[in-house]
């Protein structure tokens, strides 16, 4: 598949909450990076999507647009709407994705979004006040990676 087809298949599967279809589009040695999880390798991106789809449940809504391709790279704008945390705060995250596709599989996947905007929605006042600080980013990443590790251990 061409990069444009791969990224479209990925977000189509995400909209249908088909984590296994999403995971199957990644190469074995793929890397993923975003402002919350940081850099994931060694199959952890596949596990992250499985976890996010499972946790998102019926609240999770995904949309995408502006698919384009440049060589081995595919680009998209996408949104994720969901409830976050114990207080079920509504989040509408607006993300720009960049994927490098090799032999029909995602080799590199980078998601970019405003951490400050995300933190403000997901964490409320603390996110609004501290979203710009390295301290909060570090705490959010640590908590996210711990949740991913627990999910991985539970689903071995």
N, C-alpha and C positions, 0 to 999 in steps of 0.2 A: 504494500500500500504506500501511496505517496504521503508525505507529511500532512498535507491538508486533509486527506482521508482519515489518517490516524487521529488527529486532534478532534475531528468531527465525531468519529466513533467513540472517542474517550468521553466527550461531553454528552453525547447521546446516551451512553451507558450511565453516566453520572445522573442525568435527569431521571432515568428509570431506576436509579439506586441499585445498579448492578455492579457491585464492587469487584466481583470476579472477572467480569468483562474488562473493567478498567485495569485491573492488575495484569491481565493477560497481554495488555498492550505495552507493558514495560519490558525492556531487555533485562536479562539476569543481573547485569552489573550497572543498572541505571542509577543516576543520582537525581535527587529532588532538593529544591531549596526554596524556602519562603521565610517571611519575617517571624513567624511563630515557632516553627519546628527547627529552623536553621537548615543545615545540610544533612540529608539522609542518604545513606547508601546501603549496600548489602541486603537489598530486598525490603528495606524498612519503608520505602515509599508505598509499596503495594499494601503493606500492613496498615500504614497510616490511612489510606483511602478506605480500606475495609472498616477500620475503627470509626472514621468520620461518617461513613454511610450508616453504620449500625447505630451510632449515637444520635445521628440526625433524625432518624425515624421519620414520622409523618410530617414533622415541622420543616424538614429540609426541602428547600426548593432551589433548583439550579437553572440558570439561563445562560446562554452564550450568544455571541455575535462577532462580527468583524473577523471572520476566519481568513487568514492569508498565509501565503507560503513564499519563502525566499530560499531557494536551494534546499538544503537539508532541514531548514528551520520552519516551523509552523507557529503562528501567533493567533491568539484569540483574546477577546475580552469576555469575562464571565462574571456572574454574580452568584452568591450563595446567601440565601435567606434562611435563618434558623433561630432557635432559642438557645441561649448559652447559660451554662452554669446552674447552680441550685435555684437562683432567683428567676431563671428562664427569661433573661433579658433578650429582647429582639435585636438581632444583628442582620444588617444587610451589607455584606462585604463585596466591594467592587474590585475585581482582580484583573491584572494583565498577565497572561500566560505566554511563555516562550518554550517551545519544545524542539529539541534536535532529534530527528528520526533517522535511524540507520537500519537498513534491511527490514523496514516495516514495523520497527519497535522503537519506543521512546527510550533514548539513551540519556538525555538530559532534559530536565523539566524545571523551569524557574517560574515561580509565581510571585508577582510584585503587587503589594497593596500598602496603603497607609496604615502602619501599626498604630499610630495615634488615633485615627478614626475608629479602627477596629477595637482598640482598648477602651475608648470612650463608650462605645455601644455595649461591648461584652462585659466590662468591669464597672461601669457606672462612674461615679464621681472619682474614685481613685484612678481609673483609667484616663479620665479627662485631665486630672491634675498631674499625673505622673507618667502618662503614656509616652512622653518624649524622653524619659530618662533611661539610661542603660540599665539601671537597677531593676525597673519594672520589666523591661525586655528579658533580662536574665531570669527573673522569677517566673515569668510566663513560659519561657522556653524550658526551664527546668521542670515545671509542672506538666507541660505538654509531653515532654520526652518520657517522664515517669509514667504518665497515663499510657503512652504508646508501649513502653516496656511491659507494663502490667497486661495490656491487651495481647501482646505477643506471647507472653508466658502462658496466659489463659487459653490461647488458641493455637498451641503447638500441635 
